Amino acid sequence: MFKTIFVLIVLAFIIRILFIFQGGVSFHYDMARDAFEAREIWKDHNLKILGPSTSTPGLYHGVFYYYLIAPFYMLGQGDPRVVAIFLILINSLVVIPLVIMAKDIFKSKRWAYLAGALFVFSFEATQYAPWISNPAPAVLSVGLFFLSLYLWQKGKSYGLYLAVFLAAVSTQFQFFLSYLFILIPLFGMIFKIKTSLKTAGLSLLIAVLSLSSFLVAAIKFNTLGTIFLGFLNIGAAGPIDFRTQFAESILNYLNRFTEIFIFNFSPTNVFVGGILALAVLYAIRRERLLLFFLFSNLPIFIFGGHTNTYANVGLVVPAILAFTLFLRNIWKIDRKFVYIIIFLSLISNLVTISKVNPGGQVILVIPNDMNLKQELSLIDETYKIAAGEPFSINTLTLPLWTNTTWAYLYDWYGKSKYGYVPQFTGHNQIGLLGVNSLKKIDKPLTKTFLIIEPEEGIPPRFFNDELDTENSKTKLIKEITYGSIKLQVRSPNE
């Protein structure tokens, strides 16, 4: 069994790494921000205690992610692709808890190996794998969390300790995964697991120690009040005239739920994936364990909802277990039909992987075209046009007036390949990450460029105002497109 698991891990790693060195790695503000933070840890020995900010004011993810990726930014001398390879390895290890649970649940190595193979070729899993963002490693930690609960149900008391620890680790990666702590006592009640006070007390101690970085950061930055207000914002109904209606909330949840089956088993056809989700639910209607795991993220949607695909992070494990049970039930009736379903699912995933993955992690990030392939090609073009001479750049970005992404890319890639970096003519970057990477100047140089990120998310008024401001300083010579990114070659107005 160990040899087969190892082969599945290697195969998963190979499939996920195929497009990395072609630039199939999404990289925009969030990734650049984290890269700068990680560099400060390994290069400047500036230790961090506060993680990335969440979308809820006052709340932050854990700091563990920075320390996880920092050594690999160091090994790669700042190359995000090295970090992506490390995250791919972490993602590939999800095979282990999946196959272990499948073997015990189905009492069959054959079905367990099929479950592992389904993960190997899962389009969704290949999207998460190289995603240089804090939720990505949670695919493994949540998968191990489910395994830990299963071990606890089987009478292994250490399963509870592991579940608490992995819930904390998952929360470090993505704050909304704190809902996993709610699942633990609920799981114990539903499956009537007896737990001593000593065991419960030790579990609580593990949780406190594993989450201590949050408390340290709150004390250090005196943000306990802000954090409290942040918690109050979770699930807030909002203005009564504009809050999300019940039907919209249900529809949002249904869309997120069916995405699990679409992106894992039928990424080329949404309708088929949705029907498959319903068929699988019917097949597991009496399997309380799989139902509990599969609907485990309901608390997110009860307390305010979540429209991002990564609200399902980690649910690939119960989805594959449920799909495998569905196939096993059909196997008893018609084996040929099982082969057809597996073949079609495999083709659907491989076609989508080959078509989508070269462009980065498109189901997880916005905007889609902000990937290393496009960005590094653009940077190469600026140096080619500059022909070794000094040049300047301005950028129109999301977030607005934040040059962090291009400051990092020029500082890492441009400087190492061409020996110098451009100067920056845009808004003042004081207080922003990357402020010291490119020198700020007031007047554009003879050779100057405007880099325009994809317009999605930038209010049209600000977008047009920024173009007008640039036009007042420089005139457009030509425009080159890299997907949705635009490089404008300009010259100063006389």
C-alpha positions in Angstrom: 0.0 0.0 0.0 2.9 2.4 0.8 4.4 1.9 -2.6 1.1 2.7 -4.3 0.5 5.8 -2.2 4.0 7.0 -3.1 3.4 6.5 -6.8 0.1 8.5 -6.5 1.9 11.3 -4.7 4.7 11.4 -7.4 2.1 11.4 -10.2 0.1 14.2 -8.5 3.3 16.2 -8.2 4.2 15.7 -11.8 0.8 16.8 -13.1 0.7 19.9 -10.9 4.2 21.0 -11.9 3.7 20.8 -15.6 3.1 24.5 -16.3 5.0 26.1 -13.5 8.2 27.0 -15.4 6.1 28.2 -18.3 4.8 30.9 -15.9 1.5 29.2 -15.0 1.5 30.8 -11.6 -0.9 33.6 -10.6 0.9 36.6 -9.1 -0.7 39.9 -8.1 -0.9 42.2 -5.1 -1.7 39.5 -2.4 1.2 37.3 -3.6 3.6 40.2 -3.9 2.7 41.4 -0.4 3.4 38.0 1.1 6.6 37.7 -0.9 7.9 41.0 0.6 6.9 39.8 4.1 8.6 36.5 3.6 11.7 38.2 2.3 11.9 40.4 5.4 11.9 37.2 7.5 14.7 35.4 5.7 16.8 38.3 4.4 16.3 41.0 7.0 15.6 38.7 10.0 12.5 40.8 10.6 10.3 38.4 12.5 6.5 38.7 12.0 3.7 38.1 14.5 0.8 39.4 12.3 -0.5 37.5 9.3 -2.2 38.7 6.1 -5.4 40.8 6.5 -8.8 39.2 6.0 -11.7 40.8 4.1 -13.3 41.6 7.5 -11.8 44.8 9.1 -9.9 44.0 12.3 -9.3 40.3 11.6 -6.1 38.8 10.3 -5.0 35.3 9.2 -2.3 33.6 11.2 1.3 34.3 10.7 2.3 30.7 10.2 2.0 31.0 6.4 4.8 33.6 6.2 7.2 31.3 8.0 6.1 28.3 5.9 7.0 30.0 2.6 9.9 32.1 3.7 12.6 29.3 3.5 11.5 28.6 -0.1 11.7 32.3 -1.1 15.2 32.1 0.3 16.1 29.0 -1.6 14.8 30.4 -4.8 16.3 33.8 -4.2 12.9 35.4 -4.4 11.5 33.2 -7.2 7.8 32.6 -6.6 7.9 29.5 -8.7 10.1 27.7 -6.1 7.4 28.5 -3.5 4.8 27.2 -5.9 6.7 23.9 -6.2 6.8 23.5 -2.4 3.1 24.2 -2.2 2.5 21.6 -4.9 4.3 19.0 -2.8 2.1 19.9 0.2 -1.0 19.5 -2.0 0.2 16.1 -3.4 0.4 14.8 0.2 -3.4 15.0 0.4 -3.3 11.5 -1.2 -2.3 10.1 2.2 -5.3 10.9 4.4 -7.6 10.3 1.5 -6.4 6.8 0.7 -6.1 5.9 4.4 -9.8 6.9 5.0 -11.0 5.3 1.8 -9.3 2.0 2.6 -10.9 1.8 6.0 -14.3 3.0 5.0 -14.6 0.8 1.9 -12.6 -2.1 3.3 -10.9 -2.3 -0.1 -7.5 -1.2 -1.4 -8.9 -1.1 -5.0 -11.5 1.6 -4.1 -9.0 3.4 -1.9 -6.5 3.6 -4.8 -9.3 4.8 -7.1 -10.0 7.6 -4.6 -6.4 8.6 -4.6 -6.3 8.6 -8.4 -9.3 10.8 -8.6 -7.5 13.3 -6.5 -4.4 13.1 -8.7 -6.3 14.1 -11.7 -8.7 16.6 -10.0 -8.7 19.9 -11.8 -9.6 21.8 -8.6 -6.7 20.2 -6.7 -4.3 21.2 -9.5 -5.5 24.7 -9.2 -5.0 24.9 -5.4 -1.6 23.2 -5.6 0.6 26.1 -7.0 -1.6 28.9 -5.6 0.8 31.1 -3.7 -1.8 32.2 -1.2 -2.5 31.5 2.4 -5.6 29.2 1.9 -3.7 26.8 -0.4 -1.9 24.6 2.3 -5.3 24.2 4.1 -6.3 21.6 1.5 -3.9 19.3 3.3 -4.6 20.5 6.9 -8.3 20.2 6.4 -7.9 16.7 4.8 -5.9 15.6 7.9 -8.5 17.2 10.1 -11.2 14.9 8.6 -8.9 11.9 9.1 -8.3 12.9 12.7 -12.1 13.1 13.4 -12.5 9.7 11.8 -9.8 8.3 14.1 -11.5 9.8 17.1 -14.7 8.2 16.1 -12.9 4.9 15.8 -11.9 5.2 19.5 -8.4 6.7 19.1 -8.3 9.5 21.7 -5.2 11.1 20.0 -7.6 11.7 17.0 -9.2 14.5 19.1 -5.8 16.1 19.9 -4.9 16.0 16.2 -8.2 17.4 15.2 -7.8 20.4 17.5 -4.3 21.0 16.4 -5.2 20.8 12.7 -8.2 23.1 13.2 -5.7 25.6 14.7 -3.2 25.1 11.8 -6.1 25.6 9.3 -7.2 28.7 11.0 -3.6 30.0 10.8 -3.9 29.6 7.0 -7.4 30.9 6.6 -9.2 32.6 9.4 -12.7 31.5 8.4 -11.6 27.9 8.9 -12.0 28.6 12.6 -15.4 27.1 12.0 -13.6 23.7 12.3 -13.5 24.2 16.1 -17.3 24.3 16.0 -17.3 20.9 14.2 -15.4 19.1 16.9 -17.9 19.1 19.7 -20.7 18.8 17.2 -19.0 15.7 15.7 -18.6 14.2 19.2 -22.3 14.7 20.0 -23.6 13.3 16.7 -21.5 10.2 16.9 -21.8 9.9 20.7 -18.1 9.9 21.4 -17.3 9.7 25.1 -14.5 12.0 26.2 -13.0 12.5 29.6 -12.5 15.9 31.2 -8.8 15.3 31.1 -8.8 14.7 27.4 -11.1 17.7 26.8 -8.8 19.9 29.0 -5.7 18.8 27.1 -7.4 19.5 23.8 -8.3 23.0 25.0 -4.7 23.6 26.0 -3.5 22.5 22.5 -6.0 24.9 20.9 -4.8 27.8 23.0 -1.1 27.1 22.4 -1.6 26.6 18.6 -3.6 29.9 18.4 -1.3 31.8 20.7 0.2 33.9 17.8 -3.2 35.6 17.4 -3.1 36.6 21.0 0.5 37.8 20.9 -0.3 39.9 17.8 -3.4 41.4 19.5 -1.4 42.4 22.6 1.6 43.7 20.6 -0.5 45.9 18.4 -3.2 46.6 21.0 -6.0 45.4 18.7 -8.1 43.3 21.0 -11.0 45.9 20.7 -10.6 45.9 16.9 -10.7 42.1 16.8 -13.8 42.1 18.9 -15.5 44.5 16.5 -14.3 42.3 13.6 -16.1 39.3 15.1 -19.2 41.4 15.4 -19.0 42.2 11.7 -19.0 38.5 10.9 -22.5 37.6 9.8 -23.8 41.1 10.2 -27.1 41.5 8.4 -26.1 45.0 7.0 -28.6 47.7 6.1 -32.1 46.1 6.3 -33.0 47.4 2.8 -29.9 46.0 1.1 -29.0 42.8 2.9 -28.9 39.5 1.0 -32.2 37.8 0.8 -32.8 34.2 1.9 -33.3 32.9 -1.6 -30.0 34.5 -2.7 -28.2 33.0 0.3 -29.6 29.5 -0.6 -28.6 30.0 -4.2 -25.1 31.1 -3.2 -24.7 28.0 -1.1 -26.0 25.7 -3.8 -23.6 27.2 -6.3 -20.6 26.7 -4.0 -21.7 23.2 -3.1 -22.1 22.0 -6.7 -18.8 23.6 -7.6 -17.1 20.9 -5.5 -18.4 18.3 -7.9 -18.0 20.4 -11.0 -14.4 21.3 -10.5 -13.4 17.8 -9.3 -15.3 15.5 -11.6 -16.9 17.5 -14.5 -15.1 20.8 -15.0 -16.0 20.9 -18.7 -19.7 20.8 -18.1 -21.5 22.7 -15.3 -24.8 21.0 -15.8 -23.4 17.5 -15.7 -21.4 18.4 -12.6 -24.5 19.7 -10.8 -26.6 16.6 -11.7 -23.7 14.5 -10.4 -23.7 16.4 -7.1 -27.4 15.4 -6.7 -26.8 11.8 -7.6 -23.9 11.5 -5.2 -26.0 13.1 -2.4 -28.7 10.4 -3.0 -26.0 7.7 -2.9 -24.7 8.8 0.5 -28.0 9.7 2.1 -27.5 7.2 4.8 -23.8 7.8 5.3 -23.7 10.2 8.3 -19.9 10.5 8.3 -19.6 11.5 4.7 -22.6 13.9 5.0 -21.1 15.5 8.0 -17.8 16.1 6.2 -19.4 17.2 3.0 -21.6 19.8 4.6 -19.0 20.8 7.2 -18.6 24.4 5.8 -22.2 25.3 6.4 -21.2 27.6 9.3 -19.5 29.9 6.8 -22.7 30.4 4.9 -24.9 30.7 8.0 -22.7 33.5 9.3 -22.8 35.8 6.4 -22.0 33.6 3.4 -19.0 33.5 1.1 -18.9 33.9 -2.6 -15.3 32.7 -3.3 -14.6 29.2 -4.6 -12.0 28.7 -1.8 -14.9 28.6 0.8 -14.8 24.9 -0.2 -11.1 24.5 0.7 -10.4 21.0 1.8 -13.8 19.5 0.8 -12.1 17.7 -2.1 -11.5 14.9 0.4 -15.1 14.1 1.4 -16.2 14.9 -2.2 -14.0 12.2 -3.6 -15.0 9.7 -0.8 -18.6 10.4 -1.6 -18.0 10.0 -5.4 -16.1 6.8 -4.8 -19.0 5.4 -2.8 -21.4 6.4 -5.6 -19.3 4.5 -8.1 -19.1 1.5 -5.9 -22.9 1.4 -5.6 -23.2 1.5 -9.4 -20.5 -1.2 -9.7 -22.9 -3.6 -8.1 -25.4 -3.0 -10.9 -23.4 -2.2 -14.1 -19.5 -2.3 -14.1 -19.3 -0.9 -17.6 -21.2 2.3 -16.6 -18.6 2.8 -13.8 -15.8 2.6 -16.4 -17.6 5.1 -18.6 -18.1 7.6 -15.8 -14.4 7.3 -14.7 -13.2 7.7 -18.3 -15.4 10.8 -19.0 -14.4 12.4 -15.7 -10.7 11.8 -16.4 -11.0 13.3 -19.9 -12.9 16.3 -18.6 -10.3 17.0 -15.9 -7.3 16.5 -18.2 -8.8 18.7 -21.0 -9.5 21.5 -18.4 -6.1 21.1 -16.8 -4.3 21.5 -20.2 -6.5 24.4 -21.2 -6.7 26.4 -18.0 -3.7 25.7 -15.9 -1.1 27.4 -18.1 -2.9 30.7 -17.3 -2.6 30.3 -13.5 -5.1 29.7 -10.7 -8.0 31.2 -12.6 -10.8 29.7 -10.4 -9.2 31.1 -7.3 -7.9 34.6 -8.2 -9.1 37.8 -9.8 -8.0 39.1 -12.2 -7.1 36.0 -14.2 -4.3 37.3 -16.5 -2.0 38.4 -13.7 0.3 35.5 -14.0 4.1 35.2 -14.2 4.1 34.2 -17.9 2.4 37.5 -18.9 4.2 39.6 -16.3 7.7 38.5 -17.0 7.2 38.8 -20.7 6.1 42.4 -20.2 9.1 43.1 -18.0 11.4 41.6 -20.7 9.9 43.9 -23.3 10.5 47.0 -21.2 14.2 46.1 -20.9 14.4 45.3 -24.6 13.0 48.7 -25.6 15.1 50.4 -23.0 18.2 48.7 -24.6 20.3 49.1 -21.5 19.4 52.7 -20.8 17.6 54.0 -17.7 13.9 54.0 -17.9 10.8 54.8 -15.8 7.5 53.2 -15.3 4.1 54.1 -13.9 1.4 51.6 -13.0 -2.4 51.5 -12.9 -3.1 48.8 -10.5 -5.6 47.0 -8.2 -5.5 48.1 -5.4 -5.2 51.6 -6.8 -2.0 53.5 -6.4 -0.2 50.4 -5.0 2.9 49.4 -7.0 3.8 46.4 -4.7 3.4 43.8 -7.4 5.6 45.4 -10.0 8.1 46.6 -7.4 8.6 43.0 -6.4 8.8 41.6 -9.9 11.3 44.2 -11.1 13.4 43.9 -7.9 13.5 40.1 -8.1 13.4 39.3 -11.8 14.5 42.5 -13.6 17.4 43.2 -11.3 18.8 39.6 -11.4 18.5 39.3 -15.2 19.4 42.8 -16.4 21.3 44.3 -13.5 19.2 47.3 -12.8 15.6 48.4 -12.2 13.5 51.2 -13.5 12.5 54.4 -11.6 8.9 55.0 -10.6 6.8 58.0 -11.6 3.5 57.1 -10.0 1.8 57.9 -6.7 3.9 58.1 -3.5 4.5 54.6 -2.1 5.4 55.6 1.5 4.1 53.0 3.9 3.6 50.4 1.2 5.6 47.2 0.7 8.2 47.7 -2.0 8.6 51.4 -1.4 12.4 51.0 -1.4 12.6 48.7 -4.4 12.1 51.4 -7.1 13.3 55.0 -6.7 10.5 57.5 -6.9 11.0 60.4 -9.3 8.7 63.2 -10.3 9.4 63.5 -14.1 9.4 60.5 -16.5 12.6 59.6 -18.2 13.1 59.7 -22.0 12.1 56.0 -22.1 9.1 55.5 -20.0 6.2 53.1 -19.8 2.7 52.8 -18.3 1.7 49.3 -17.1 -2.1 48.9 -16.9 -3.4 45.9 -14.9 -6.7 44.3 -16.0 -9.5 46.8 -15.5 -11.8 44.4 -13.6 -12.4 45.8 -10.1 -11.0 49.3 -10.8 -13.8 52.0 -10.7 -14.1 53.5 -14.2 -13.8 57.0 -12.9 -10.5 56.4 -11.2 -9.3 54.4 -14.2 -10.0 57.3 -16.6 -8.6 59.9 -14.2 -5.3 58.1 -13.9 -5.1 57.8 -17.7 -5.8 61.5 -18.0 -3.0 62.3 -15.4 -0.5 60.1 -17.3 -1.5 61.8 -20.6 -0.7 65.2 -19.1 2.9 64.0 -18.5 3.5 61.6 -21.4 2.2 60.8 -24.9 1.4 57.3 -26.1 3.7 55.8 -28.7 2.3 52.3 -28.9 0.4 49.7 -26.8 1.3 46.0 -26.3 -1.1 43.6 -24.7 -0.2 40.6 -22.5 -3.6 38.9 -22.0 -5.5 41.6 -20.2 -2.4 43.5 -19.1 -1.4 46.4 -21.2 2.1 47.9 -21.7 2.0 51.4 -23.1 5.3 52.7 -24.5 5.4 56.4 -23.9 7.6 59.5 -24.2 7.6 62.7 -22.1 5.5 65.6 -23.3 7.7 68.4 -24.5 
